[in-house]
Amino acid sequence: MSNALSEDLHGLASTTPAPAELADLEQLLAGAFRPLAGFLGPLDAAAVDAGGRLRDGTPWPSPVLLTVPEALAGEKRIILQDPETVPLAVLDVTEAWSDPSAPAGHFRLAGTLTALREPSYGAFRRLRRRPPAPGAETPAVLAVTTREPLHRARLGQIKQTAERLGLPVLVLALLSGAHEQELVRALLAVQRDLPEGSEIVTVNLAPRADALRDQALAAHVAAAYGATHLLSDAPLTEVPLTVVAPEPWAYDTEHEVWRPLARIAEQRARAELTADELGGLLDRGEAVPEWFTPPAVAAELRRARPPRHERGVTVFFTGLSGSGKSTVARALGDALIEGGERTVSLLDGDVVRQMLSSGLTFSKADRDLNIRRIGFVAAEITRHGGLAICAPIAPYAATRAEVRRMVEAVGDFVLIHVATPLEECERRDRKGLYAKARAGLIPEFTGISDPYETPSDAELVIDTTGRSVSECVDEVVKHLTGGGWLRSQPA
């Protein structure tokens, strides 16, 4: 691949795909999405979405799409670059189409790709490798695809199946940006418990919303890496390898060992911890039992999911202008700082406007950008174990959901809707904003000439009408304490 742009590429428009699409781009360039040579057009995408097949009948489990700003919809060739603006590939556009499921102001582009250079971002690059070339002779291998650490039951199933088939094992660690370092470290920690000669390879593969399609896509990737068999509990069909369902295993409480369920008396068989049980132990800071997983894996689980009172969290207030959200947010910050239990950062809407978002207008696009900037900073605070308090109006549900996704990739998110009615907010109107909006002096004013989309996913709803600030703060603190993010209420 070239390390410099050729003359015919100078002057082309460029764009950085969203993280999930950037991951798809990496797999397209590597050949892991064979037979796909690029991003899908509307007919192929619809066919895949409806029946799990491309238009020509080839089985394919999930649409692979590229989204770009509407301004790029008329381009014939586009450079796709990484987050540091390093060019990765050129897309020769065959179709530009409007997709109702795409974000507002964006189009989908279909076309074929020409690679410019290997992606070089991300940790554990030494564990990534390209799939073998099409037609290359490779030995039969049993693949295990996973987005989670391997616990004792799964390790036993892998060894049992590999020995029965007489196959080496390829573990594909499917990375998606959230706690991927902890996942890889946890897999490396149990590599010695896998059959001899087992290999661990990291694959940057964004998860699909549909769990079965996600596992089917992983099966196609495993086949591209040369796997002939796949260990899977899912009822996968029309995948290009042999799916092997593992024998059910359980923990024998009398002999204190994991073994096939059929060999254990019913009263002695103990199942694995459920996801909720494991999450509860981690949230409370309790020990993960060694019978369930090796200590090295438990350590990585604790690293990825610290106790809630130590975990980063964003408390995100949303509500109309004059609802009291900023006042309550500031008072909450003061109370938590006085308590000294958490490191607190306040991102108030007006202050952010002056510093982080100076120069932005109050158009919908700029208001969305302002909220994304707040979300980005809040996510970084959360990533490092802090408590971020945000208090913008944030009127649009899609943008709030985007911020939630950013934060929940690295910690916890608590949405608080300050549901003070418009009439009360307008009565307060200490800045005179509502009066100006009613007079037509402020265009696109939330609640008057622009909508406020009431949250349906708020963890807490409060109305400040007729209530003191301290009463409202107490309600928020009670919620945070009950949820485990605070160990005690501030005095």
C-alpha positions as CSV (number, residue, x, y, z in Angstrom):
1,M,0.0,0.0,0.0
2,S,1.1,3.5,-0.8
3,N,2.4,5.8,2.0
4,A,1.7,9.0,0.0
5,L,-1.3,10.2,-2.0
6,S,-0.8,9.9,-5.8
7,E,-1.3,13.0,-7.9
8,D,-4.8,12.0,-9.0
9,L,-6.1,11.9,-5.4
10,H,-5.1,15.4,-4.5
11,G,-8.1,17.6,-4.1
12,L,-10.6,14.8,-3.4
13,A,-13.1,15.4,-0.7
14,S,-12.5,13.4,2.5
15,T,-14.4,12.2,5.5
16,T,-13.8,10.2,8.7
17,P,-16.4,7.5,9.1
18,A,-18.1,7.0,12.5
19,P,-16.4,4.4,14.7
20,A,-18.7,1.5,13.7
21,E,-18.3,2.3,10.0
22,L,-14.5,2.7,10.5
23,A,-14.4,-0.8,11.9
24,D,-16.4,-2.1,8.9
25,L,-14.0,-0.3,6.6
26,E,-11.0,-2.1,8.2
27,Q,-12.6,-5.5,7.7
28,L,-13.6,-4.7,4.1
29,L,-10.0,-3.6,3.3
30,A,-8.6,-6.7,5.1
31,G,-10.8,-9.1,3.2
32,A,-12.7,-10.3,6.3
33,F,-16.0,-9.4,4.7
34,R,-15.6,-11.4,1.6
35,P,-17.3,-11.4,-0.9
36,L,-18.1,-7.7,-0.2
37,A,-15.8,-5.3,-2.0
38,G,-17.3,-2.2,-0.6
39,F,-20.2,-0.6,1.1
40,L,-23.7,-1.7,0.1
41,G,-26.3,0.2,-2.0
42,P,-30.0,0.5,-1.2
43,L,-31.1,-2.7,-2.9
44,D,-28.5,-4.9,-1.4
45,A,-29.0,-3.3,2.0
46,A,-32.8,-3.9,1.8
47,A,-32.3,-7.5,0.7
48,V,-29.9,-8.2,3.5
49,D,-32.1,-6.5,6.0
50,A,-35.2,-8.4,4.9
51,G,-33.8,-11.9,4.2
52,G,-30.1,-12.2,5.1
53,R,-29.0,-12.3,1.5
54,L,-27.5,-10.0,-1.1
55,R,-29.5,-9.3,-4.3
56,D,-27.6,-12.1,-6.1
57,G,-28.7,-14.6,-3.4
58,T,-25.4,-14.8,-1.6
59,P,-26.0,-15.2,2.2
60,W,-24.9,-12.2,4.1
61,P,-26.2,-11.5,7.6
62,S,-26.0,-7.7,8.2
63,P,-25.9,-4.5,6.1
64,V,-22.5,-2.8,5.8
65,L,-23.2,0.9,5.2
66,L,-21.4,4.2,4.9
67,T,-22.9,7.5,6.2
68,V,-21.6,10.9,5.1
69,P,-22.8,14.5,5.4
70,E,-25.3,15.5,2.7
71,A,-22.6,17.9,1.3
72,L,-20.6,14.9,0.1
73,A,-23.6,13.1,-1.6
74,G,-22.6,14.4,-5.1
75,E,-19.0,13.3,-4.9
76,K,-17.8,10.6,-7.3
77,R,-14.6,9.7,-5.4
78,I,-14.0,10.2,-1.6
79,I,-11.0,9.6,0.6
80,L,-11.9,7.7,3.8
81,Q,-9.6,8.6,6.7
82,D,-9.0,7.6,10.3
83,P,-9.7,9.9,13.3
84,E,-6.2,11.5,12.9
85,T,-7.1,12.3,9.2
86,V,-4.7,9.7,7.8
87,P,-6.1,8.5,4.5
88,L,-7.0,4.8,4.5
89,A,-8.9,4.2,1.3
90,V,-10.6,5.7,-1.7
91,L,-14.2,5.1,-2.3
92,D,-15.4,5.1,-5.9
93,V,-19.0,6.0,-5.4
94,T,-21.6,4.0,-7.4
95,E,-24.7,5.2,-5.5
96,A,-25.7,8.0,-3.2
97,W,-29.0,7.4,-1.4
98,S,-31.2,8.9,1.2
99,D,-32.0,6.4,4.0
100,P,-34.7,7.2,6.6
101,S,-32.7,5.4,9.2
102,A,-29.6,7.7,8.7
103,P,-29.1,10.7,10.8
104,A,-30.7,13.9,9.6
105,G,-28.6,15.8,7.0
106,H,-26.8,12.6,6.0
107,F,-26.7,10.3,3.0
108,R,-25.5,6.8,2.4
109,L,-22.8,6.1,-0.2
110,A,-22.2,2.8,-1.9
111,G,-19.1,1.9,-3.9
112,T,-15.9,-0.1,-4.2
113,L,-12.7,0.6,-2.2
114,T,-9.1,1.0,-3.0
115,A,-6.8,0.6,0.0
116,L,-4.2,3.3,0.6
117,R,-2.6,2.0,3.8
118,E,-3.1,-0.3,6.8
119,P,-5.0,1.2,9.7
120,S,-2.6,1.9,12.5
121,Y,-4.8,2.9,15.4
122,G,-5.8,0.9,18.5
123,A,-4.0,-1.1,21.2
124,F,-2.8,-4.7,20.8
125,R,-1.9,-4.2,17.1
126,R,0.5,-7.1,17.4
127,L,-2.4,-9.5,17.8
128,R,-4.1,-8.4,14.6
129,R,-3.4,-10.1,11.3
130,R,-4.9,-10.1,7.9
131,P,-7.0,-13.1,6.8
132,P,-5.2,-15.4,4.4
133,A,-5.6,-14.7,0.7
134,P,-8.6,-16.3,-1.1
135,G,-7.7,-19.8,-2.2
136,A,-4.7,-20.1,0.1
137,E,-4.4,-23.5,1.7
138,T,-4.9,-23.4,5.4
139,P,-5.2,-26.2,8.0
140,A,-8.6,-26.9,9.5
141,V,-9.2,-24.9,12.7
142,L,-11.9,-24.5,15.3
143,A,-12.9,-20.8,15.8
144,V,-14.2,-19.2,19.0
145,T,-15.5,-15.7,18.5
146,T,-16.1,-13.6,21.7
147,R,-16.9,-10.2,23.0
148,E,-16.6,-11.4,26.6
149,P,-13.9,-13.0,28.7
150,L,-13.7,-16.8,28.7
151,H,-14.8,-18.2,32.0
152,R,-14.2,-21.7,33.3
153,A,-17.2,-23.3,31.7
154,R,-16.4,-22.0,28.3
155,L,-12.8,-22.9,28.6
156,G,-13.8,-26.5,29.4
157,Q,-16.1,-26.6,26.4
158,I,-13.4,-25.3,24.1
159,K,-10.9,-28.0,25.2
160,Q,-13.5,-30.8,25.1
161,T,-14.6,-29.8,21.5
162,A,-11.1,-29.2,20.2
163,E,-9.9,-32.6,21.5
164,R,-13.0,-34.4,20.0
165,L,-12.5,-32.8,16.6
166,G,-8.7,-32.9,16.8
167,L,-8.4,-29.3,15.7
168,P,-6.3,-26.3,16.9
169,V,-8.2,-23.3,18.2
170,L,-8.4,-19.7,16.9
171,V,-9.9,-17.3,19.4
172,L,-11.2,-14.1,17.6
173,A,-11.5,-11.3,20.1
174,L,-14.2,-9.0,18.7
175,L,-13.3,-5.4,19.7
176,S,-15.8,-2.6,19.7
177,G,-14.1,0.2,21.6
178,A,-15.7,-0.5,25.0
179,H,-13.2,-2.0,27.5
180,E,-11.4,-3.8,24.6
181,Q,-8.1,-3.7,26.4
182,E,-9.5,-5.5,29.4
183,L,-11.1,-8.1,27.1
184,V,-7.8,-8.8,25.4
185,R,-5.9,-8.9,28.7
186,A,-8.5,-11.4,30.1
187,L,-8.1,-13.6,27.0
188,L,-4.3,-13.5,27.2
189,A,-4.5,-14.4,30.9
190,V,-6.3,-17.7,30.1
191,Q,-4.3,-18.6,26.9
192,R,-2.4,-21.2,28.9
193,D,-5.8,-22.9,29.7
194,L,-6.6,-23.3,26.0
195,P,-5.4,-26.3,24.0
196,E,-1.8,-26.2,23.0
197,G,-1.1,-24.0,20.0
198,S,-4.2,-21.9,20.3
199,E,-3.9,-18.5,18.8
200,I,-5.6,-15.2,19.8
201,V,-6.4,-12.7,17.1
202,T,-8.0,-9.3,17.7
203,V,-10.6,-8.2,15.1
204,N,-12.1,-4.7,15.1
205,L,-15.8,-5.5,14.5
206,A,-18.6,-3.2,15.5
207,P,-21.5,-5.1,17.2
208,R,-24.9,-5.3,15.4
209,A,-28.1,-4.6,17.3
210,D,-29.5,-8.0,16.5
211,A,-27.5,-10.5,18.5
212,L,-28.1,-13.4,16.0
213,R,-27.0,-11.3,13.0
214,D,-24.0,-10.2,15.0
215,Q,-22.9,-13.8,15.7
216,A,-23.6,-14.7,12.0
217,L,-21.4,-11.9,10.9
218,A,-18.7,-13.1,13.2
219,A,-19.0,-16.5,11.7
220,H,-18.4,-15.1,8.2
221,V,-15.3,-13.3,9.6
222,A,-14.0,-16.5,11.2
223,A,-14.4,-18.3,7.8
224,A,-12.4,-15.5,6.2
225,Y,-9.6,-16.2,8.7
226,G,-9.5,-19.8,7.6
227,A,-11.7,-21.4,10.3
228,T,-13.5,-24.6,9.2
229,H,-15.5,-25.0,12.4
230,L,-17.1,-22.6,14.8
231,L,-18.0,-23.2,18.5
232,S,-21.4,-21.5,19.0
233,D,-24.5,-21.9,21.1
234,A,-26.5,-19.8,18.5
235,P,-28.8,-21.5,15.9
236,L,-26.7,-20.2,13.0
237,T,-27.7,-21.1,9.4
238,E,-26.2,-20.3,6.0
239,V,-22.8,-19.5,7.4
240,P,-19.6,-20.7,5.5
241,L,-18.3,-23.1,8.1
242,T,-19.5,-26.0,10.3
243,V,-21.2,-24.8,13.5
244,V,-20.5,-27.0,16.5
245,A,-22.8,-26.7,19.5
246,P,-20.9,-27.4,22.8
247,E,-22.1,-29.9,25.3
248,P,-23.8,-28.2,28.3
249,W,-21.4,-27.8,31.2
250,A,-22.0,-27.1,34.9
251,Y,-20.1,-26.8,38.2
252,D,-20.0,-29.9,40.3
253,T,-20.4,-28.6,43.8
254,E,-19.3,-31.9,45.4
255,H,-16.1,-32.4,43.4
256,E,-15.5,-28.6,42.9
257,V,-14.9,-29.0,39.2
258,W,-16.5,-28.0,35.9
259,R,-17.6,-30.9,33.7
260,P,-20.3,-31.9,31.3
261,L,-23.8,-31.5,32.8
262,A,-24.7,-35.1,31.9
263,R,-22.0,-36.4,34.3
264,I,-23.3,-34.5,37.4
265,A,-26.1,-35.4,39.7
266,E,-28.9,-32.8,39.4
267,Q,-28.6,-31.7,43.0
268,R,-24.9,-31.1,42.6
269,A,-25.0,-29.1,39.4
270,R,-24.5,-25.3,39.6
271,A,-24.9,-23.1,36.6
272,E,-22.7,-20.2,35.7
273,L,-23.4,-16.8,37.2
274,T,-25.9,-14.9,35.0
275,A,-24.9,-11.5,33.6
276,D,-27.1,-9.8,36.2
277,E,-25.5,-11.7,39.0
278,L,-22.0,-11.0,37.8
279,G,-22.8,-7.3,37.3
280,G,-24.3,-7.0,40.7
281,L,-21.1,-8.4,42.3
282,L,-19.0,-6.0,40.4
283,D,-21.3,-3.0,41.0
284,R,-21.2,-3.7,44.8
285,G,-17.4,-4.3,44.8
286,E,-17.8,-7.9,45.9
287,A,-15.4,-10.7,45.0
288,V,-16.0,-12.7,41.9
289,P,-15.9,-16.4,43.0
290,E,-12.9,-18.4,41.8
291,W,-15.2,-21.4,40.9
292,F,-16.7,-19.2,38.2
293,T,-13.6,-17.6,36.6
294,P,-9.8,-17.6,37.1
295,P,-8.5,-14.8,39.4
296,A,-6.7,-13.1,36.5
297,V,-10.0,-12.8,34.6
298,A,-11.8,-11.5,37.7
299,A,-9.1,-8.8,38.0
300,E,-9.8,-7.6,34.4
301,L,-13.6,-7.7,35.1
302,R,-13.0,-5.4,38.1
303,R,-10.8,-3.1,36.0
304,A,-13.5,-2.8,33.3
305,R,-16.4,-2.4,35.8
306,P,-15.2,-0.9,39.1
307,P,-17.7,-0.6,42.0
308,R,-20.3,2.1,41.2
309,H,-19.0,4.3,44.0
310,E,-15.6,4.4,42.2
311,R,-16.9,4.3,38.6
312,G,-17.1,7.3,36.4
313,V,-20.6,8.6,35.9
314,T,-22.3,11.5,34.0
315,V,-25.3,13.1,35.6
316,F,-27.1,14.8,32.7
317,F,-29.8,17.3,33.4
318,T,-32.2,18.3,30.6
319,G,-35.1,20.6,30.6
320,L,-36.5,23.9,29.3
321,S,-34.8,27.2,29.8
322,G,-35.9,28.4,33.3
323,S,-36.7,24.9,34.5
324,G,-34.2,25.1,37.3
325,K,-31.8,22.5,35.8
326,S,-28.7,24.7,36.1
327,T,-29.5,25.8,39.6
328,V,-30.1,22.3,40.8
329,A,-27.0,21.1,38.9
330,R,-24.7,23.7,40.5
331,A,-26.1,23.0,44.0
332,L,-25.6,19.3,43.4
333,G,-22.0,19.9,42.4
334,D,-21.5,22.1,45.5
335,A,-23.0,19.4,47.8
336,L,-20.8,16.6,46.3
337,I,-17.7,18.7,46.5
338,E,-18.4,19.5,50.2
339,G,-18.9,15.7,50.8
340,G,-15.5,15.0,49.2
341,E,-16.4,11.5,48.1
342,R,-16.2,12.1,44.3
343,T,-14.2,14.3,41.9
344,V,-16.8,16.6,40.4
345,S,-16.8,18.6,37.1
346,L,-19.7,20.9,36.2
347,L,-20.5,21.5,32.5
348,D,-23.2,24.1,32.6
349,G,-24.9,25.0,29.3
350,D,-24.2,28.8,29.5
351,V,-20.6,28.3,30.6
352,V,-19.9,25.8,27.9
353,R,-21.4,28.2,25.4
354,Q,-18.8,30.8,26.3
355,M,-15.8,28.5,26.4
356,L,-16.2,25.2,24.6
357,S,-18.7,26.3,22.0
358,S,-17.9,29.9,21.4
359,G,-18.9,30.9,17.9
360,L,-21.8,28.4,17.5
361,T,-25.2,29.7,16.6
362,F,-28.5,28.5,18.0
363,S,-29.4,26.6,14.8
364,K,-30.4,23.0,15.2
365,A,-27.1,21.8,13.7
366,D,-25.1,24.0,16.1
367,R,-27.1,23.1,19.1
368,D,-26.6,19.4,18.3
369,L,-22.9,20.1,18.0
370,N,-22.8,21.9,21.3
371,I,-24.4,18.9,23.0
372,R,-22.0,16.5,21.3
373,R,-19.1,18.6,22.6
374,I,-20.5,18.5,26.1
375,G,-20.9,14.7,25.7
376,F,-17.4,14.2,24.5
377,V,-15.9,16.1,27.5
378,A,-18.3,14.3,29.9
379,A,-17.3,11.0,28.5
380,E,-13.6,11.7,29.1
381,I,-14.3,12.8,32.7
382,T,-16.3,9.6,33.1
383,R,-13.6,7.5,31.5
384,H,-11.1,8.6,34.2
385,G,-13.5,7.9,37.1
386,G,-14.8,11.4,37.6
387,L,-18.4,12.5,38.1
388,A,-19.5,14.9,35.4
389,I,-22.6,17.1,35.9
390,C,-24.1,18.5,32.7
391,A,-27.0,21.0,32.4
392,P,-27.8,21.9,28.8
393,I,-31.3,22.2,27.4
394,A,-30.6,19.3,25.1
395,P,-34.0,19.3,23.4
396,Y,-33.5,16.5,20.9
397,A,-33.9,12.8,21.8
398,A,-31.4,11.6,19.1
399,T,-28.6,13.9,20.4
400,R,-29.2,12.9,24.0
401,A,-29.1,9.2,22.9
402,E,-25.8,9.9,21.1
403,V,-24.3,11.4,24.3
404,R,-25.6,8.4,26.3
405,R,-23.8,6.0,23.9
406,M,-20.6,8.0,24.2
407,V,-20.6,7.9,28.0
408,E,-21.9,4.4,28.5
409,A,-19.0,3.1,26.4
410,V,-16.7,4.2,29.3
411,G,-18.9,4.4,32.4
412,D,-22.4,5.2,33.6
413,F,-25.0,7.7,32.5
414,V,-27.9,9.1,34.5
415,L,-30.4,11.2,32.7
416,I,-32.5,13.6,34.8
417,H,-35.4,15.3,33.2
418,V,-36.2,18.6,35.0
419,A,-39.9,18.6,33.9
420,T,-40.9,22.0,35.1
421,P,-43.9,23.1,32.9
422,L,-43.5,25.7,30.2
423,E,-45.9,28.0,32.0
424,E,-43.7,28.1,35.1
425,C,-40.5,28.4,33.1
426,E,-42.0,31.4,31.2
427,R,-43.3,33.0,34.5
428,R,-39.7,32.9,35.9
429,D,-38.0,34.2,32.7
430,R,-35.4,36.2,34.5
431,K,-33.4,36.7,31.3
432,G,-36.4,37.8,29.3
433,L,-35.8,35.1,26.7
434,Y,-39.3,33.9,26.4
435,A,-40.7,37.4,25.9
436,K,-38.2,37.9,23.1
437,A,-39.1,34.6,21.6
438,R,-42.8,35.4,21.7
439,A,-42.0,38.7,20.0
440,G,-40.1,36.8,17.2
441,L,-36.8,38.3,18.2
442,I,-35.2,34.9,19.0
443,P,-35.7,32.3,16.2
444,E,-35.8,28.5,17.0
445,F,-36.3,29.0,20.7
446,T,-37.0,25.7,22.5
447,G,-40.6,25.5,23.8
448,I,-41.8,28.4,21.7
449,S,-40.7,28.1,18.1
450,D,-38.7,24.9,18.3
451,P,-39.8,21.6,20.0
452,Y,-38.5,20.0,23.2
453,E,-38.7,16.3,22.8
454,T,-39.6,14.9,26.3
455,P,-37.3,12.1,27.4
456,S,-38.7,8.6,27.6
457,D,-35.5,7.2,29.0
458,A,-34.9,9.5,32.0
459,E,-33.7,7.7,35.2
460,L,-35.2,10.4,37.3
461,V,-37.9,13.1,36.6
462,I,-38.2,16.1,38.9
463,D,-40.4,19.2,38.8
464,T,-39.0,22.3,40.6
465,T,-42.3,24.1,40.8
466,G,-42.9,25.2,44.4
467,R,-39.9,23.3,45.6
468,S,-36.7,24.5,47.2
469,V,-33.3,23.9,45.6
470,S,-32.2,21.8,48.5
471,E,-35.3,19.6,48.2
472,C,-34.5,18.9,44.5
473,V,-30.8,18.3,45.3
474,D,-31.8,15.8,48.0
475,E,-33.9,13.9,45.6
476,V,-31.1,13.6,43.1
477,V,-28.6,12.6,45.8
478,K,-31.0,10.0,47.1
479,H,-31.2,8.5,43.6
480,L,-27.4,8.5,43.2
481,T,-26.9,7.0,46.6
482,G,-29.6,4.3,46.0
483,G,-27.9,3.5,42.7
484,G,-24.5,3.0,44.4
485,W,-22.7,6.0,42.8
486,L,-22.4,7.6,46.2
487,R,-21.7,5.6,49.4
488,S,-23.4,8.1,51.7
489,Q,-25.4,11.3,51.4
490,P,-23.5,14.5,51.8
491,A,-24.2,16.2,55.1
